Amino acid sequence: MQDQGKRLIIAVALALGVLLLWQKLFPTKEEPKPAGAGSGSGALVVGSSANKPTSLVGYDGDAPTAQAQIITLKFPDFAAEFTNIDGALSSWHLSDARYVGDMTKGQLVADQPDLALGFTKSSTFKLPKHAVWTGTQLDDHRVQYKLSTDALDITKTFEVVPDSYLVRLTVGITAKQAGKQRLALSTYQFQDPKNVGGGSSRIAPRVWNSSTMRDGAVVQSELKDVQEHPRFEPNVTWSGFEHPFLLVVFSPKPVQTGSVVEKHSYADDAGHMRTDLIYQEIELKPGAGEFTREIVGYLGPKNYDDLNHADSAAGYSTGFNATIDLGWFGFLGKRLLWLLLKFQGVVGNWGVAIILLTVVVKLATLYWMTKSMRSMKAMAVLGPQIKELNVKYKEDKQRLQVETMALYKANGANPLSGCAPMFLQMPIWISLYKMLGSVGELYRQPFIPGWIDDLTSADHLYILPVVLVVTMFAQARLTPQNPDPAQRTQQKIMQYGMPLLFGGMAFVFPAGLTLYIFTNTCLSALHSIYMNKFDKKSLELTAKIQAAQAAAASAKTGAVVAKAKNANVASPDDDKDDGAATRQPKKKKGRR
């Protein structure tokens, strides 16, 4: 029995360890530090800052200075701006006011235009740096830019898909002269090296990382890593920059030939990051027709539904939805998120939605929780009998375990039932924790403005963690005590250690998760009160055990009294017989 209890405690500790050490045991995979690039693109040799490699994109001098002409497309969730300088995307600003508190202020395009087009240094023809294109707004969703040189005619057509935060770029190139070209599309991001902290062991800092998906895996590199070692990845599905809750990434559309796209990323000491997406080399010939390539970008929050719908909007598999990691219990996390979205749509507050989710989960697990509480109640009532068994078989531990388990089984009690609530809740806590660390719908969503302004961050006033500790202690006092001395010690460790453990974690956990645990604890306390005072089956089982104990005690008392009478009270007939047997006959006096 004691060994089972020890194994149970170890199992619970391991389950908690998964929650505490999740990020350390399963960190985001980092890109390898390359010794060189492949595909004949030139080596990326790592050296001193002065000798670090620069972009493989080459230019044919600088274009004459020109006034930027901006074309703006406005939509309910964001506004996109395009510039004739580089014929590129110059701004993508999220309109939701909650992003004002983020370092980006809702602006997802950095200080240089995204999707600027160029060719590598090894190409036959190159464009001037910051070339001036001719722009035209085709309709409410499309913008087109054209550039003509002595060797090439190039067209860039941007199409915005506002419902999915997507932008599609179609590049068309017609050759006037023969030559070999390697097309490159560049994207930029800025991350201040002074502001890369702000996270914890359980909350990721709100910063931008270089990110790429290749071979079905997402690999990330922090700013300092890219500064030290420029990154190279072959055959990418998408590449760009990733924030815990925001995303700026681009996926080249696969084609039958020349579809392999490389990623090259660089960063300077000031925090300016650059990623070049470079296509395979092709040979362009006059009269061969237009050479086309298509790339789709996602610029927006990591909204689960939007990322899942990105493929249908793009027309091919982009892999964008791989940026949301719901962990081992992803199947459960998806359903919890679905419920949260439904509740939020009704009540309009994500904190209230989490409370409603807690209620639903509590109802879903109520059957098993009730059985657990009834079993614990029965074990508590069996205290006197457990004590007798411990005294009777104190020298025979194996027999003690057998007799104890037989007693539990006969009275419908299960010694492992006390930790059933914990094991039922652990997958939900882990799923909610992962959700609050990666899903854009919840980012910077308030519960009570001025107190909890962001459910994905910890409570900065520490009110909720303190209240949680007090509530968990109070709830622990309502739990029936295990009669087994060894089990009682372990139960006390759980009852008093868990509030301290979870209370300590609540100081750095996302407030949304702490709110869930607090609500669940309150509901558990109410459930305990009901079970102790009003649950008929629990009361009947308790009464039955107590009646059996009373009957056994009465029978035992009667047996003891009867035995005492038999031992100390002698029968009158027995006394006469004994006297007759021991008396000697008297001798008669004779006459002399």
C-alpha positions in Angstrom: 0.0 0.0 0.0 2.8 2.4 0.9 4.7 1.5 -2.3 1.6 2.3 -4.3 1.3 5.7 -2.6 4.9 6.5 -3.4 4.5 5.5 -7.0 1.5 7.8 -7.2 3.3 10.7 -5.7 6.1 10.2 -8.2 3.6 10.0 -11.1 2.0 13.3 -10.0 5.4 14.9 -9.7 6.4 13.8 -13.1 3.1 15.2 -14.5 3.8 18.6 -12.9 7.4 18.4 -14.2 6.0 18.3 -17.7 4.2 21.5 -17.1 7.1 23.2 -15.4 9.9 22.2 -17.7 8.0 22.0 -21.0 9.9 24.7 -22.7 13.3 23.5 -21.4 12.7 19.8 -22.3 11.1 20.6 -25.6 12.5 24.0 -26.7 11.8 25.4 -30.1 14.2 23.9 -32.5 17.0 26.2 -33.4 18.5 26.5 -36.9 22.0 25.0 -37.1 25.0 27.2 -37.3 26.1 26.8 -40.8 29.7 26.5 -42.0 28.7 27.4 -45.5 25.9 27.6 -48.0 25.0 25.1 -50.6 23.7 25.0 -54.2 26.7 27.0 -55.4 25.5 30.1 -53.8 28.7 30.9 -52.1 30.0 30.0 -48.6 28.7 31.6 -45.5 31.9 31.7 -43.5 31.5 32.7 -39.9 34.2 35.2 -38.7 34.5 38.5 -37.0 31.9 41.2 -37.3 33.9 43.0 -39.9 34.2 39.8 -42.0 30.6 38.6 -41.7 29.0 37.7 -45.0 26.4 40.0 -46.5 23.4 39.4 -48.7 23.9 37.5 -51.9 21.7 39.9 -53.7 23.6 42.2 -56.1 22.7 45.6 -57.6 23.6 47.5 -60.7 24.4 50.8 -58.9 21.9 53.0 -57.1 18.7 54.3 -58.7 18.2 58.1 -58.8 16.5 59.5 -55.8 12.7 59.7 -56.2 9.7 60.7 -54.2 7.8 57.7 -52.8 4.3 57.3 -54.1 2.1 55.3 -51.8 -1.0 53.2 -52.7 -3.1 52.3 -49.7 -5.6 49.5 -49.4 -7.8 49.7 -46.2 -9.6 46.8 -44.7 -11.5 46.2 -41.4 -8.5 44.5 -39.6 -5.5 46.2 -41.2 -4.3 48.7 -43.8 -1.7 47.8 -46.5 0.5 50.3 -48.2 2.6 49.8 -51.3 5.4 52.0 -52.6 6.9 52.6 -56.0 10.4 52.5 -54.5 11.4 48.8 -55.1 7.7 48.2 -56.1 7.1 46.6 -52.7 5.0 46.4 -49.6 5.9 49.3 -47.4 3.4 49.0 -44.5 1.0 46.5 -43.0 -0.7 48.0 -39.9 -3.1 46.0 -37.7 -6.0 48.2 -36.7 -7.0 46.5 -33.5 -6.2 48.8 -30.5 -4.8 46.0 -28.4 -1.6 46.0 -30.5 -0.8 49.5 -29.4 0.7 47.9 -26.2 2.9 45.7 -28.2 6.4 46.7 -29.2 5.3 46.7 -32.9 2.4 49.1 -32.2 0.6 46.9 -34.8 3.1 47.6 -37.6 4.4 44.4 -39.1 6.6 45.8 -41.8 9.9 47.1 -40.6 11.9 50.1 -41.9 12.4 48.6 -45.3 9.8 47.4 -47.8 8.9 43.7 -47.9 9.0 41.6 -51.1 11.6 43.8 -52.8 12.7 42.0 -55.9 16.4 41.5 -57.0 18.9 39.0 -58.4 21.9 37.4 -56.9 25.4 38.7 -57.6 26.0 35.6 -59.8 23.2 36.6 -62.1 23.7 37.9 -65.6 21.5 41.0 -65.1 20.8 43.0 -61.9 18.5 45.8 -61.0 19.5 49.2 -59.6 19.3 49.5 -55.8 15.9 51.0 -54.8 14.7 51.1 -58.4 11.6 53.2 -59.0 8.7 51.2 -60.4 5.5 52.4 -62.0 2.5 51.5 -59.8 -1.2 51.2 -60.6 -4.1 50.2 -58.3 -6.1 47.7 -60.3 -9.0 47.4 -57.8 -9.8 47.4 -54.1 -7.6 44.4 -53.5 -4.9 44.5 -56.2 -1.9 46.7 -57.0 0.5 46.3 -59.9 4.1 47.6 -60.4 6.1 47.5 -63.6 9.8 48.0 -64.3 11.6 47.9 -67.7 15.4 47.7 -68.2 17.5 47.1 -71.3 17.5 43.3 -70.5 14.2 42.6 -68.7 10.6 43.6 -68.4 9.3 42.8 -64.9 5.7 42.9 -63.5 4.8 42.5 -59.9 1.1 42.1 -59.0 0.0 42.2 -55.4 -3.3 40.8 -54.3 -4.5 41.2 -50.7 -6.8 38.6 -49.2 -8.1 40.5 -46.1 -10.1 37.8 -44.5 -7.0 35.6 -44.1 -4.3 38.3 -43.6 -2.7 37.2 -46.8 -0.9 39.0 -49.7 -0.2 37.2 -52.9 2.7 38.4 -55.2 2.9 37.2 -58.8 6.2 38.0 -60.5 6.3 38.0 -64.3 9.7 38.4 -66.2 10.2 38.7 -69.9 13.7 38.6 -71.2 15.0 40.9 -73.9 18.5 39.4 -73.7 19.7 35.9 -72.9 21.1 35.4 -69.5 21.1 33.2 -66.3 19.2 34.6 -63.4 18.6 33.8 -59.7 15.5 35.6 -58.5 15.5 36.9 -54.9 12.7 38.3 -52.8 13.7 40.0 -49.6 11.8 40.7 -46.3 13.0 42.6 -43.3 12.3 42.9 -39.6 13.7 44.9 -36.7 14.2 43.7 -33.1 15.9 46.0 -30.6 18.7 44.0 -28.9 18.0 45.9 -25.7 14.4 44.6 -25.6 14.9 40.9 -26.1 13.9 40.0 -22.5 10.6 40.3 -20.6 9.8 36.6 -20.6 10.2 33.9 -18.1 10.7 30.1 -18.0 7.0 29.8 -18.7 6.2 32.9 -20.8 8.1 33.7 -24.0 9.4 37.2 -24.5 7.4 39.3 -27.1 10.2 39.6 -29.6 10.8 38.7 -33.2 12.9 35.7 -34.2 14.0 34.5 -37.6 11.9 31.5 -38.5 11.7 29.0 -41.3 9.8 25.8 -42.1 11.7 23.1 -44.0 11.4 19.3 -44.1 8.1 19.6 -42.1 9.8 21.3 -39.1 9.7 24.9 -37.9 13.2 26.2 -36.8 13.7 29.5 -35.1 16.8 31.6 -34.4 17.0 34.5 -31.9 18.4 37.8 -33.0 21.7 37.2 -31.2 22.2 33.9 -33.0 21.6 35.4 -36.4 23.9 38.3 -35.6 26.7 35.8 -34.7 26.0 33.3 -37.5 24.0 34.1 -40.7 21.5 31.4 -41.4 21.0 29.2 -44.5 18.3 26.7 -45.2 17.6 24.9 -48.5 14.3 23.9 -49.9 12.1 25.9 -47.6 8.3 25.8 -47.3 8.2 29.3 -45.8 10.5 31.7 -44.1 10.3 35.1 -42.5 9.9 36.3 -38.9 8.0 35.0 -36.0 6.7 36.5 -32.7 5.0 34.4 -30.1 1.6 35.8 -31.3 2.4 37.6 -34.6 3.7 36.3 -37.9 5.3 37.7 -41.0 6.3 34.8 -43.3 6.3 34.1 -47.0 5.7 30.8 -48.8 6.9 30.3 -52.4 4.3 28.4 -54.5 5.7 25.1 -55.7 6.2 24.6 -59.4 7.3 21.6 -61.4 10.8 23.0 -62.3 12.9 25.5 -60.5 10.8 25.2 -57.3 13.6 24.8 -54.8 13.9 28.1 -52.8 16.8 28.8 -50.4 16.6 31.1 -47.3 19.5 33.3 -46.3 19.1 35.4 -43.1 21.4 38.1 -41.7 21.3 40.6 -38.9 23.4 43.6 -37.9 24.4 44.8 -34.5 21.6 47.3 -34.4 18.9 44.6 -34.7 18.0 44.9 -38.4 17.2 41.4 -39.7 17.0 40.4 -43.4 15.8 37.3 -45.1 16.4 36.6 -48.8 14.3 33.9 -50.5 16.4 32.9 -53.5 15.1 30.7 -56.3 17.1 28.3 -58.4 19.0 29.6 -61.3 17.2 29.6 -64.6 18.2 30.6 -68.2 16.1 33.4 -69.7 15.9 33.8 -73.5 14.2 36.4 -75.6 11.0 35.1 -77.2 10.6 32.3 -74.6 7.6 34.0 -73.1 7.0 35.2 -69.6 8.7 33.5 -66.7 6.4 33.6 -63.6 6.7 32.9 -59.9 4.2 33.2 -57.1 4.7 33.7 -53.4 2.1 34.1 -50.6 2.7 36.0 -47.4 0.9 35.9 -44.1 1.1 39.1 -42.0 -1.1 39.1 -38.9 -1.8 37.5 -35.6 -1.4 33.8 -35.1 -5.1 33.3 -35.2 -5.8 29.5 -35.3 -8.7 29.7 -37.7 -7.0 32.1 -40.1 -3.9 30.1 -40.3 -5.9 26.9 -41.0 -7.8 28.6 -43.7 -4.6 30.1 -45.3 -4.1 27.1 -47.5 -7.5 27.3 -49.1 -7.0 31.0 -49.7 -3.6 30.5 -51.1 -4.5 27.6 -53.3 -1.7 25.3 -52.1 -0.2 24.0 -48.8 1.6 26.9 -47.2 2.5 25.3 -43.9 1.6 28.5 -42.0 -0.6 26.6 -39.5 2.5 24.8 -38.2 3.5 28.0 -36.3 0.8 27.2 -33.7 2.0 24.4 -31.4 -0.7 23.1 -29.0 1.7 20.4 -27.6 1.0 16.8 -26.8 -2.6 17.4 -26.1 -3.3 19.3 -29.3 -6.4 17.3 -30.0 -7.8 18.6 -26.7 -6.4 22.1 -27.1 -8.2 22.5 -30.5 -11.6 21.7 -28.8 -10.9 24.0 -25.8 -10.0 26.8 -28.2 -13.2 26.2 -30.2 -15.3 26.4 -27.0 -13.4 29.6 -26.0 -14.2 31.2 -29.3 -17.9 30.3 -29.0 -18.1 31.7 -25.5 -16.2 34.8 -26.3 -18.6 35.4 -29.2 -21.5 35.4 -26.8 -20.1 37.2 -23.7 -17.5 39.4 -25.5 -14.9 39.0 -22.8 -12.1 36.4 -22.9 -11.8 36.2 -19.1 -15.4 35.4 -18.7 -15.1 32.9 -21.6 -12.3 31.1 -19.6 -14.6 31.0 -16.6 -17.4 29.5 -18.7 -14.9 27.0 -20.2 -13.9 26.0 -16.6 -17.5 25.3 -15.7 -18.0 23.2 -18.8 -14.9 21.2 -18.1 -16.0 20.7 -14.5 -19.3 19.4 -15.6 -17.7 17.1 -18.2 -15.5 15.5 -15.4 -18.1 15.7 -12.7 -18.9 11.9 -12.8 -15.3 10.9 -12.1 -14.8 13.6 -9.6 -17.9 12.5 -7.7 -16.8 8.9 -7.6 -13.4 10.0 -6.4 -14.9 12.1 -3.6 -17.2 9.2 -2.5 -14.2 6.9 -2.4 -12.2 9.3 -0.3 -15.1 9.8 2.1 -15.4 6.1 2.6 -11.7 5.8 3.2 -11.9 8.5 5.9 -14.7 6.7 7.7 -12.7 3.5 7.7 -10.1 5.1 9.9 -10.6 3.0 13.1 -10.5 -0.3 11.2 -7.3 0.8 9.4 -5.7 1.6 12.7 -6.6 -1.9 14.0 -5.1 -3.5 11.0 -1.9 -1.5 11.4 -1.6 -2.7 15.0 -2.6 -6.3 14.3 -0.2 -6.8 11.3 2.6 -4.3 12.2 5.1 -7.1 11.9 3.7 -8.4 8.6 3.7 -5.6 6.0 2.6 -7.9 3.1 -0.4 -9.2 5.1 -1.2 -5.6 6.1 -1.5 -4.6 2.5 -3.7 -7.5 1.6 -6.1 -6.9 4.5 -6.2 -3.2 3.9 -7.0 -3.6 0.2 -9.6 -6.2 1.0 -11.2 -3.7 3.5 -11.2 -0.9 0.9 -12.7 -3.2 -1.8 -15.4 -4.5 0.5 -16.5 -0.9 1.3 -16.2 0.6 -2.3 -13.1 2.7 -1.6 -10.1 3.2 -3.8 -6.8 4.5 -2.3 -5.8 6.0 -5.7 -8.9 8.0 -6.1 -7.5 11.1 -4.3 -5.3 12.0 -7.2 -7.9 11.4 -9.9 -8.9 15.1 -10.0 -5.2 16.0 -10.6 -4.8 13.5 -13.5 -8.0 14.6 -15.1 -7.0 18.3 -15.0 -3.4 18.0 -16.0 -4.0 17.6 -19.8 -6.4 20.5 -19.7 -3.9 22.7 -17.9 -1.2 21.8 -20.3 -3.4 22.5 -23.3 -4.6 25.8 -22.0 -1.0 26.8 -21.1 0.2 26.0 -24.7 -2.8 27.8 -26.1 -2.1 31.0 -24.1 1.4 30.9 -25.3 0.8 30.8 -29.0 -2.7 31.6 -30.1 -3.1 35.1 -31.5 -6.8 35.4 -30.7 -5.9 35.6 -26.9 -2.9 38.0 -27.3 -3.3 41.1 -25.2 -7.0 40.4 -24.5 -8.2 41.9 -21.2 -10.3 40.4 -18.4 -10.7 43.4 -16.1 -9.0 46.5 -17.6 -6.5 48.1 -15.3 -5.9 44.8 -13.5 -5.6 42.0 -16.0 -5.1 43.7 -19.4 -3.4 40.7 -21.1 -4.5 37.1 -20.3 -1.4 35.8 -22.0 0.8 37.6 -19.4 1.2 37.2 -15.7 -0.9 39.2 -13.3 1.4 42.2 -12.7 -0.5 43.1 -9.5 -0.1 39.6 -8.1 -3.7 39.6 -6.8 -4.8 36.5 -8.6 -1.8 34.3 -7.5 -2.3 35.3 -3.8 -6.1 34.6 -4.0 -5.3 31.3 -5.7 -3.0 30.1 -2.8 -5.6 31.0 -0.2 -8.4 29.3 -2.1 -6.4 26.1 -2.7 -5.5 25.9 1.0 -9.2 26.3 1.9 -10.2 23.7 -0.6 -7.6 21.3 0.7 -9.1 21.5 4.2 -12.4 20.2 2.8 -10.8 17.0 1.5 -11.5 13.9 3.6 -8.4 12.6 5.4 -6.9 9.3 4.5 -6.9 7.0 7.6 -3.7 5.1 6.6 -0.8 6.9 8.4 1.6 6.6 5.5 -1.0 7.7 3.0 -2.1 10.5 5.3 1.4 11.9 5.3 1.5 11.8 1.5 -1.9 13.4 1.3 -0.8 16.3 3.5 2.2 16.8 1.3 -0.2 17.1 -1.7 -2.7 19.2 0.2 -0.2 21.8 1.4 2.5 21.4 -1.2 0.2 21.9 -4.2 -1.1 25.3 -3.2 2.4 26.5 -2.6 3.6 25.0 -5.8 0.8 26.4 -8.0 0.7 29.6 -6.2 4.4 30.1 -6.9 3.9 29.3 -10.6 0.9 31.6 -10.8 3.3 34.6 -10.3 4.8 33.9 -13.8 2.0 31.8 -15.4 -0.3 33.5 -17.9 -3.2 35.2 -16.1 -5.6 33.2 -18.2 -4.3 29.9 -16.9 -4.3 31.1 -13.3 -7.9 32.3 -13.7 -8.8 28.8 -14.9 -7.1 27.1 -12.0 -8.7 29.5 -9.5 -12.1 29.0 -11.0 -11.7 25.2 -10.9 -10.5 25.4 -7.3 -13.6 27.3 -6.3 -15.9 24.9 -8.1 -14.0 22.0 -6.4 -14.6 23.5 -3.0 -18.3 23.9 -3.7 -18.4 20.3 -4.9 -16.7 19.1 -1.7 -19.2 21.0 0.5 -22.0 19.4 -1.4 -20.5 16.0 -1.2 -19.9 16.3 2.6 -23.4 17.5 3.4 -25.9 16.6 0.8 -24.7 13.8 -1.5 -27.1 10.9 -0.7 -24.9 8.1 -1.9 -22.0 9.4 0.1 -24.1 9.8 3.2 -25.6 6.3 2.8 -22.2 4.7 2.3 -20.8 6.5 5.3 -23.8 5.5 7.4 -23.5 1.9 6.2 -19.8 1.7 7.2 -20.4 3.4 10.5 -23.3 1.0 11.3 -21.1 -2.0 10.4 -18.4 -0.6 12.6 -20.9 -0.1 15.5 -22.2 -3.6 15.1 -18.7 -5.0 15.0 -17.7 -3.0 18.1 -20.9 -4.1 20.0 -20.3 -7.8 19.1 -16.7 -7.4 20.2 -17.7 -5.8 23.5 -20.2 -8.6 24.1 -17.6 -11.3 23.5 -15.2 -9.6 25.9 -17.8 -9.4 28.6 -18.9 -13.0 28.2 -15.3 -14.1 28.3 -14.7 -12.2 31.5 -17.7 -13.7 33.2 -16.6 -17.2 32.2 -13.2 -16.6 33.6 -14.1 -14.8 36.9 -17.5 -16.1 38.0 -17.6 -19.8 39.3 -20.7 -21.9 39.4 -22.1 -22.9 43.0 -22.4 -26.6 42.0 -18.8 -26.6 41.0 -17.8 -25.2 44.4 -19.7 -28.0 46.2 -18.1 -30.7 44.1 -14.7 -29.3 44.6 -15.2 -29.2 48.4 -16.4 -32.7 48.6 -13.5 -33.9 46.6 -11.0 -32.2 48.9 -12.5 -32.9 52.3 -11.1 -35.8 54.3 -13.5 -37.9 56.3 -13.3 -37.5 60.1 -12.3 -40.4 62.3 -14.8 -41.5 64.9 -13.7 -41.6 68.5 -13.7 -45.1 69.9 -14.3 -46.2 73.5 -11.6 -47.6 75.4 
